[in-house]
Amino acid sequence: MEMENLGGSCLRSRRLERWFDARYEPNKKEAPKCSVDEQISKKENGDDIYVDDNGWSSVLISCFRIITCFLTMMVTTFFWALIMLLLLPWPYHRIRQGNIYGHLTGRLLMWILGNPIKIEGSEYSNERAIYICNHASPLDIFLIMWLTPTGSVGIAKKEVARVIAENDLSLIIFPEGTRSNDGRLLPFKKGFVHLALQTQLPIFPIVMTGTHRARRKGSLHVRPAPLTVKYLPPITTDNWTVEKIDKHVKIVHDTYVEHLPESQRPLQ
């Protein structure tokens, strides 16, 4: 009788183990499958580790931050608009005040959004030069507002290069001409080379990574993805010539490809 009870107990124990195994195994096999951007971004070739979060709490926090950013920008814009009106007769001082507005507003907005930001090569951030930057997110605008030196203007027409040279100003340009949909570097337009030929100013590349994950095109959800802003050493342009414009464009574009993580390099 004891043997029968022991045998029955062992049999029930094995059945219970098989039941737990059956309950556990599917959970292992049916792990959710996500795209590369939605899974952990591997720290490979400079990529930061980041886990995407599309939960309702994350979306709610994002909405709160966006509304706070909008209200903050309204206040700072109104205040500096009054200053600009007072400085109408003095264009150079208006530009400098515009930069101060950008430094304060851009920094406030990025602080509100809460993305961890790593800045490298800041020793190159205060020279008179042509600053260029890759463009993959609206957040690039906030970062440029904050981080470009006082005395910088953003332009798209080479005809105003003379005005820049006469007033000892720097330029800031997005050489791709438009925003990338997926964060990958687009071909460069030639405008920044024409400006360099006219002004003889050095080119300072600014490489931004991670902004395409933080704010994607067509989405209002701002994710707390880590961002990196890297100032590269200057590229001298005093020996550039009109005959080699395409070569100059390629050299600068290749510099970006070299310093961007794999996830933001152009597809071959």
Sequence and secondary structure as in RCSB ss.txt:
>XXXX:A:sequence
MEMENLGGSCLRSRRLERWFDARYEPNKKEAPKCSVDEQISKKENGDDIYVDDNGWSSVLISCFRIITCFLTMMV
TTFFWALIMLLLLPWPYHRIRQGNIYGHLTGRLLMWILGNPIKIEGSEYSNERAIYICNHASPLDIFLIMWLTPT
GSVGIAKKEVARVIAENDLSLIIFPEGTRSNDGRLLPFKKGFVHLALQTQLPIFPIVMTGTHRARRKGSLHVRPA
PLTVKYLPPITTDNWTVEKIDKHVKIVHDTYVEHLPESQRPLQ
>XXXX:A:secstr
 HHHHHHHHHHHHHHHHHHHHHHHHHHHHT     TTTS     TT        SHHHHHHHHHHHHHHHHHHHH
HHHHHHHHHHHTTT HHHHHHHHHHHHHHHHHHHHHHHT  EEEE GGGSSSSSEEEE   STHHHHHHHHHS T
TEEE   GGGHHHHHHTT EEEE TTSS  SSS      SHHHHHHHHH   EEEEEEESHHHHB TT   B   
 EEEEE   B  TT  GGGHHHHHHHHHHHHHHHS GGGS   
